[in-house]
Amino acid sequence: MDELTGARVGGPPDDWFNVEVWFDGKWSGDWVEVNAKKGWGIRFARDDHGHIICEGNDAERETMRGEFRLRYTEG
């Protein structure tokens, strides 16, 4: 299987739920889009209590930069 270097909700890859995102050596969730090759990811922003920050019906997003690794999981 080819190395996975990018993913976003809605594809590619088509089955986002079978993709793990590792950010700076730790598993991390809530990603909307990741480009491991370029070292950036967009995720849902969270407050100090770990809740997703929303304004109206929209969740805020933040761009993070660092080392990303994506891998397929068993489904």
N, C-alpha and C positions, 0 to 999 in steps of 0.2 A: 504494500500500500504506500502511496506517495506521502511525503511529509505534508502535514496540514499547516499552512502558514497564515491563513486568514479565514475568518468566519463572521457571519452576521445573522441576526434574527431574520428569518424569511429566506435565508440561503444566499450564497452557498455556504457550507454544505446544506443540503435539504433537511437533514435530520439533526438540527442544532442540539437537541436534547441528549445526543450521544457524544457530545464534545465536552471535554474538561478544559478549563482555562487555568493555567498556572501563571501567576504574576509575581515576579521577583522571588521565585522559589516556593511559593505557597499557593495551594488551591484557592481559587477565588470565584465567586459567583456574581450574578446580576449583570453580566456583560451584554451589551447590545451589539457591539461590533469590535473585532480585534484584528489587528494586522501585526502578526508576530515578526514578520520580516522587517518592518519599519519601526517596531517597538512602541506601538501605541494601542490603546483600547478605550472604548467609550462604555461607561457603565452607569447604572442608576446611582445618583448621589444619596448618601445616607446622613442622618443627623447623629449627634453624640450618643443616642440611645439605640442606634442601628436601624431606625425606621427610614424607609424611603421618603425623601422630601418631595412633596407634591405641591403644585400651585394649580388650584382648580382640579381638572381631570388629568393634568399632565404631570408626569414624574420628571423631576430635574435630572439632568445627565451631566457627567463630568468626564473629561478626557484625562487619562493617566498615561504616563510614559515610563518605560522600564523594559525589563526582560520578560517576554511572554513566550509560553510554550503551550501549544494546543495538542490534544491527543484524543483519539476516538476511544470510547469506552464500550464495554459489552452492553448491549441494549436490552 
